[in-house]
């Protein structure tokens, strides 16, 4: 009986450890110079590490705030939010949060 209890405990520990690993993986949109276009399944990547985040960068290229902008999406383990008049970097940690 003690062996069955020990095996059950080992199984539960392994199961919980695998659940922790799966919870750290998120899905992000990934594209370069994609604007606000409709994103498709081809634009999806999965993060590989727990510290990875989705990232969205917007770079304004026009003369004023209504000008053109370049939008890039992806994932990064080094994402730091930033905002200025011309550049915006958004970091987030949930599925498809970088839309």
Buried (B, 14 or more C-beta within 10 A) or exposed (E): EEEEEEEEEEEEEEEEEEEEEEEEEBBBBBBEEBEEEEBEEEBBBEBEEEEBBBBBBBBBEEEEEEEEBEBBBBBBEEBEEEEEEEEBBBBBBEBBBBE
